[in-house]
Amino acid sequence: MESLGGMKLFIKTIGSSLLILPFVFYGIPHFLRPARTAETRSLFQGIVYQRQIHASPRPFVTHLISVDLTAPGVRAFVAPGTPTPDQTETTAYTVSEFLTQFDLQLAVNASFFYPFTEKTPWNYYPHSGDRANVVGQAISNGTEYSAAETNWVVLCFLDHQRAHIFNQAKCPNHTKQAVAGNRVLVANGKAVEIDQHSPDQVKPYARVAVAIDQSGQKLWLIVVDGKQRFYSQGVTLPELAEIVIQLGADAAINLDGGGSTTLALETAHGATLLNAPIHTKIPMRERPVANILGFYALPVRPE
C-alpha cells in the first residue's frame, strides 16, 4: 500500500510539474526584458543609444540609435546573399547570430521577407540556417543579390560616409550597401500621408525605421517594442513618423517590424539585446530573419 501511495504521489508531482512548465517557459523571459527606465549612453565612437519610456497613448518603449557616418571606423554592412536555383537569396540568421558571425558592433533587422510562418514555439519558418527571400532591392558590399521591386523604397549607402533614402525602387549605380522598406515615413522633414483605413498602418505594432538628416551623414535607427501588454504595445505609423520628426530627421523609411524587431549590440560578453524582441509569443526570443543591417565601429575613447 505504501508503494502504491508513493507511486500516486510521484504521478501527481509529475503532473503538477507538467502543468507549471508552460508558465515557467513563457513567464521567466518577461523578467529578462530591458528595464522600463530611460537611459542614454555612448556605445561606440559616433554611435549613441537612448531608451525612452512612454505611458501615453499606451505603454511603449522606444530605442533610438544615432550614428555619425563620418566618425572614425563607422561603416554600414548589409547581410550578404546569393540567389540560388530554388529562388531563395539569403540564409536566415537571428540578429545576434549575424552580429557575431560578421564581427559587427551593432545590428538591426531590416528588409521584409518570405516565406514566413509562426504557429507554435517549435513550428515556424524560417529557422536559423533556412533559406528565404528578401523583398525589394538588397546590396551587400556592392553586389546586388535581390532585385528592385515596384512600390518598394530604398535606403542606399553610396559610400561609407553618406546614406540616401529614395522614394523609388532602385538605388543608383555604385551603391555599396542597400536595404528596402515598404514605404517612406518622412520626406523633407514632414510626415508622409498614410491610409487611415489600413489596419497595418494605424494599429499599434512593434516597428523599425531608419532615418537620415539632410546631409546623409547622420543616421538614426528607431526601434519600438510591441506586442507586449503593460510593457510595450507598440506605435502606429503616424506615431512612428512623429518620433522621426522630433529627432530632426529629413527622411525615413519603414522596415520590417512585428516579431522581427530586434536590436543587438556587441559587448565583452558577446551579443546583447538592447530591445525586447518577441517571437512565437515568447519575450526576448529572437526571430531568424532574411536581411539585417549592421555597423562596424570603434570603441569609445577613454576620457
C-alpha positions, 0 to 999 in steps of 0.5 A: 500500500505504501508503494502504491501511495508513493507511486500516486504521489510521484504521478501527481508531482509529475503532473503538477510539474507538467502543468507549471512548465508552460508558465515557467517557459513563457513567464521567466523571459518577461523578467529578462526584458530591458528595464522600463527606465530611460537611459542614454549612453555612448556605445561606440565612437559616433554611435549613441543609444537612448531608451525612452519610456512612454505611458501615453497613448499606451505603454511603449518603449522606444530605442533610438540609435544615432550614428555619425557616418563620418566618425572614425571606423563607422561603416554600414554592412548589409547581410550578404546573399546569393540567389540560388536555383530554388529562388531563395537569396539569403540564409536566415540568421537571428540578429545576434547570430549575424552580429557575431558571425560578421564581427559587427558592433551593432545590428538591426533587422531590416528588409521584409521577407518570405516565406514566413510562418509562426504557429507554435514555439517549435513550428515556424519558418524560417529557422536559423540556417533556412533559406528565404527571400528578401523583398525589394532591392538588397546590396551587400558590399556592392553586389546586388543579390535581390532585385528592385521591386515596384512600390518598394523604397530604398535606403542606399549607402553610396559610400561609407560616409553618406546614406540616401533614402529614395522614394523609388525602387532602385538605388543608383549605380555604385551603391555599396550597401542597400536595404528596402522598406515598404514605404517612406515615413518622412520626406523633407522633414514632414510626415508622409500621408498614410491610409487611415483605413489600413489596419497595418498602418494605424494599429499599434505594432512593434516597428523599425525605421531608419532615418537620415538628416539632410546631409546623409551623414547622420543616421538614426535607427528607431526601434519600438517594442510591441506586442507586449501588454503593460510593457510595450504595445507598440506605435502606429505609423503616424506615431512612428513618423512623429518620433522621426520628426522630433529627432530632426530627421529629413527622411525615413523609411519603414522596415520590417517590424512585428516579431522581427524587431530586434536590436543587438549590440556587441559587448565583452560578453558577446551579443546583447539585446538592447530591445525586447524582441518577441517571437512565437509569443515568447519575450526576448526570443529572437526571430531568424530573419532574411536581411539585417543591417549592421555597423562596424565601429570603434570603441569609445575613447577613454576620457 
